[in-house]
């Protein structure tokens, strides 16, 4: 992508309304534009990151055996009245009526809709288990939306819903989603820690939050320092092996980790770390709460109609964009993990007016793209300082800096954004070195 032709409206100054780093950098890097309180237009750079996160989440949901569908944003109030949640949900629900005076709402979650789908088609235990998910926009009318996409009113969420005949099988479905989440976060280049959580208005008696540790996180958390060395990726754990999965689940949930709300010091280890974190996912097992209310029953082996056991599993896809920035930035901009970066490498032409420099850049641009890399080529006729500032701001993993002085010696400068390390490298070896490094960073899934 040539930057001279790309829509990337960067800002030099910090917007006054932005209170936290992710909000500041997303606005300054031209990733989003606020339309109203807590509602944003996702601009091309931001959308690229959003789609990469979405696709990683989708990959791991599919791998765990969930099936993607797409539910509507606008839901009928009738379903919510069946479960009693229409009035109970409170003022966060955006209610409306259509031209026929039918009560509708902009969905804050989808338990009712998906249970209605299930009860319409599944009648026998032979068709279980089922796990249906979608990645869809939600709306919750926060009284005080703030922190950009971290606490907006409209947000993109992956929510999955499992249906099982027995509690034992439902817990197995829960554990598969637990593993899927930790695999997905690892795939994104993140260390996320599961913490037992309150089930809240969703209901049920088994729930975990997934917390990305960050000094600027919204929540105070307490974690055993073992987490710093524990491999949470589950890379050698298989969904089909129930015994292995159960062992992994018990290992991950036995190491102490608690939010400020759940920490009471009882059973906490001596080597406890007090830090901060950001919730990036939440899973629930809630039994028959919704299946009983909506009469989602199946015939069991004895011929009796019984309500199915259910769970729900949410990942804040748009929220993750902000959370990743909170955990990966410095004073000048973002430091994207390679697997979610909007582009792999930024190519900087320091002197567009110099024929030799532009010819070299064009050649590198073609070779890098041919090698399968996503390249943002800064071919703008602006000063070098502006190019450096914009590249550091948008945070691509690698920068290739090409200027007349280096070319005379047959070299270009290679900068690694995560460490700010800069080295000269020959033109002949650049493409091989860069391609190998980036593919190594992306390898594993």
N, C-alpha and C positions, 0 to 999 in steps of 0.2 A: 504494500500500500504506500503510495506517495503522499507524504504529508501535505504537499502543496495542493493536493486534490481532496484531502480528507477533511471531514467535519470534526475539528478538535478545538473547541473554543476555550483555551486555557486562560487562567486569570493569574496575575502577578501577586495581588494582595489577598489577604485572608478575608473572606466574607464575615461581616459583623455578626450574622445570625448563627454562625457555626460555632458550637461550644466544644466539640471534641475533634480529635485529629482526623478520623475517617470522614466526618462531614465536611471539614475544611478541604481535605485533599480531593474528595469526590467532586466538590463544586469547582475547585481550582483546576483540576485535571480534565474538566469538561466531560465528566462521566454522567452527571445528572443535572437537571434543572428543576427547581421547585415550581409547581403549578399552583398549589395552595398548601395550607398547613398539613404536613405529613403525607403529601402526595407529590410524586415526582415523575417527570419524563426521563426515561433512560435514553441517553444519547449514545452514539455508536460505540465509543470506547467502553462505557459502562456496560452496554448490552453484550459486548463480546465476553466480558468477565462473567456476567450473569449466566450466559448460555454455557460457558465452560463448566461452571459449578453445577448447573442444572443437568448437564450431560453426565457428569461424574456421579451425581446422585442417582440418576436414571440407570446407569450401568450397574450399580450395586443393588438397587432394588430389583432389577430384572434377574441378576445373578442369584439373589436370595429367593427367587420364585414368586415375586409379586408381579401382578399384571396391570399394565397402565391403561387407564381410561381417561376421560375428561368430563368432569361434572360442571354444571353451570355456575356462574358467579351469582346470578339472581335465583333465589329459592322461594318456594311457596311457604307462607307462614303456617299452612295447615299441618305440615309435617312436624314443625316445631311445637305446635299446640298438642300434638299427639304425645310428645315426650314431656310436655310441661315446661320446656325451656324457652318458649317464645317470650313470656313475661319475665321469667326468672333470669334471663341472660343479662338484662340491664341495659343501660344507656349506650354501651359500646356497640350494640347492634343498630345498624342503619336500616330503619323500617320505611316502607313506602307502599303506595297503592298504585295499581295500574289503571287504565282508562275504564275498566269494568268494576272498579272499586274492590278488587281482590287484594288482600294483604300480601305483600311480598317483602323480601329482605335481601340485602347484599351479604352473601355468606361469610361469616367469620370463621366457620369450620364446617365439616361435612358429614358428621356422624348420622344425622337424620336422612340425608339424601342417599348415602351409600347403603344404609340399612334398608331403605325402600327399594333400591335396585336389587339387593340380595333377596329380599322376601318375595319379589316378583318372579324370580327365576329358579331359586334353589329350594328344593323340597325334600331332599333325601340326604342322609349321612354319606351316601356313596359319592356325592359331589363335593365333599369336604376333604381337606381344608381349602379355603380360598383366601387370597390376599389381593385386594384391589387398591391401586393408588393413582393419584394424579398430581400434576404440578400446575397449580392454578393460582390466580390472584385472589386474595382475601381482603376484607375490609373490617376493621374494628375502629370505632369512633373514639380513639383515645382522647381523654379530657385534656391532656397536654402533650401532643406529639412533639418529640424533640430528638436530637442526636441523629438527624438525617434518616437514613434507611434503617438505622438500628431500632428506632421506635416510631415508625411511620404509621399512618392510618391504612394505607393500601400497601400490600406486600405480597411477594411471590412465595408460595409455600408448597412443599411436597408433603402431602398427607396420605398415609396408607391405613387400611383397615383390614384386620384379619378376622376370619370366621372359622370357628372350630366346634367340634361336637362336645369335647370334654375340656375341663380345666387343664388337665395334664397336657393335652395337645395345644391348648391356647398358650400355655407357658412356653412350650417349644417354639411356637410362632413368635412369641415375644423375644425369645433368645436369638432367633434368627435375625430379627430386626435390630437387636442390640449389636450383633456382630456386623451386620450390614452397615450400620452407622459408623462404627469405628474403622471399618475398612474404607469407607468413603472419605472420612476426614483424613486418614493417612494418605489416601490417594491425592488429596488436595495439598499435601505437604504440611498438615497441621497435627499438633499433639492435643487431642481433646480427651478430657477425663470424665467418665460417667459418675454421676452422683445420685444417690437415692433422693427422691423428691416427693413432695406433697402432691396428691392427685388433683386437688382443687376442684373446680366446677365440673371437670370432665368425669370425675367419679372413679371408683375402683380402689384396689388395694395394692397395686404394684406399679411403680412409676420410677423412671430415671430421667434426669436432665443430663445433657452433654455440654460440658463447660470448656471453652477455649480460654486458657490462662493468659491474662494480659494485665499489665500494670495499670492500664487505663480502663479496665473492665467495670461494668456497672454494678456487679455484685461482689461482696466480700465472701471469700471462700477459704476453707481450711483443708489442706491436703497433706497426706503422709509424704515425706520426701522420697519414698520409694517410687512414687509416680514419675519422678524425674528420670529414672533409669528403666522403668518398666516398658516393655514393648506392648503397645495396645493394638497393634495393627491386625492381629488375628490372621496373618498371612498364611499360616499353616493349619488353620482350622476350617473344617468343611461343614457346610450347612446340613448335609445328609447324615452326618455322624452325630447322633443325639448325645451319646455319652461324652464324646470329645467336646461338643458344644456346651454341654452342661458344665463340664469341668472348667472350660474357659470362662464362662459366665460367672461361676463361683469365684474364680481367681480374680477377675476384674472387679467384682463387687465386694470382695473381702478386704481390699486395701482401703484405708480410711480416706474418705473425701466427703465434704459436706458444705452446703451453702450456709450463709449466716442464719437463715431461717431454720435449718435443720440441725445445726451444730449446737450441742449442749455440753461438750467436753467429756461425756461419758464414753469410755472405750477409746478415746483419742490417744494416739501414740505420743511418746515424748518428743519425737522428732517431727513435730507438726509444723508445717509452713503456712503462715497466714498471708494470703495474697488476694488478687482480684481476678475475676473472670467474666466471660460473656456467654450466656446461654445460646447455643446454636442448634439445639435439638431437644425434643422431649417425647418420651414414649410412655404409653399407658396400657395396662390390662384392666378392663373394667367389667369383665364377666358378662352378665345378661342385662345390664342396665338398659340398653337401648333395644335389644332384641325382644325383651318382655314388653316394653312400652309400645313398640311398633309391630309386635306379633310376628317377628322373624323366627319362625320355627321350622325344624326339619324332622323327618321321621327317623328315629334311631333304629338300632338293630332289632329291638323288641317290638317295633311297630308303633311306638308311642311318639307323639309330637312333642318336641322339647325345644326351648329357646337356645339359640347358638351362643357360644362363648366368644366375646369380641375383645379386640384391642385396637388402639389407634396410635399412629406414629408420625410425628411431625418434624420436618427440618425447615428452618427458615432460610430459603435459598437467597432471597434478596438481602436478608439480614447478614448472611455469611459474607457478602461482599464487604460490608462495613467492618465486620468482626475481623476478617483477614487483614484489613488495613490497620486496624487498631493494634494487632499483634506483629505487624511487619511494616514499620516505617521509621524514618528518622526526621530530623528537623526540616529537611528540604523536600521530602516526598515519600512516595510509596515504594515498597520493596516486594514485588509480587513473587510468591512461590511459582516455580516454573510451570506447574501443571494448570494454573488458573490465570496466568498472565495473558493480557489481551493480545500481545505479540511476543514472539520469542526474543527478538533482537531489534534494537534501534540502530540504523545506519545513518551516521551524521556526515554530511558533506560540508566541510568547514569553509570552502571557497567555491561557490557555485560558478563564479565567473571564470575560474581557471579550467581550461579545457582538459588538461591532464587529470586533474582531480575529479572532474565530473565523469570523464571516461572510465576512470578506475572505479568510481562508485556505481556507475551503471553496470559494469562487469560484475562487481561483487553482488549487487542487487539480484541480478539474474542467476548467479551461481548459488546464492543462499536460498533463493526460492526453489531452484531446481533440486536442491538437496532436501527439500521438504520443510524448510523453516518458514515461519510466519514473520515477515520483515516489515517494519515501519521505516521507510526511507525518508529522512528529513532533507528534502531537496529544495527547501525554501531559501530565498535570497534574503536572509536576515543575518544579524551578527552571531558570532560563535557563542557568546554568552547566553543569548536567548535560546539557542539550540541545547546547550548544556543544561540550562535551568529546566526547560520543558521535559527533556529526557529523564532527568532525575525526579521530576515531579510525577510523571506517569509511571515510572518505576519498572520498566522492562528489565528482565534478568541480565541481559547483556547489551552493551553499547559498543559499536565499532566506529571509531573516530578516524576520519580520513582527511588529511590536509596536505598541501604542497610540500611542506618541509619533510614530513615522514616519507612521502612517496619518492623523494629523491634518494632516499636510502633503502627503498623497497619494503617499507614497513608501514603498518597502521597501528593505532592504539586500541587495545581491547580493555574495556572496563566492566568489571563484575559489580552489578548494582548492590548486591547483598552485603558486600564487604568494602566497596569503593576501591578495591584493588585495581591498579592500572598497569598494563604491561604492553610493551611493543612486541609485535608479532609480524612475521613476514607475510606478504600477500599470498605467497604460494601455499603456506600452511594454515592460513586463517580459516578457510571453509571447512577443512577436515577437522581442525581442532574444535571449532565452534559447534559443528554438527555433532561430533562425538560427545561433547560435554552436555549439550542440550538433550540429546537422546538418552544419555545416562540419567539425567535429572528426571526425565519423564518415564523412564522404564519402571516396570513393576506391576502394571495392570494392563 
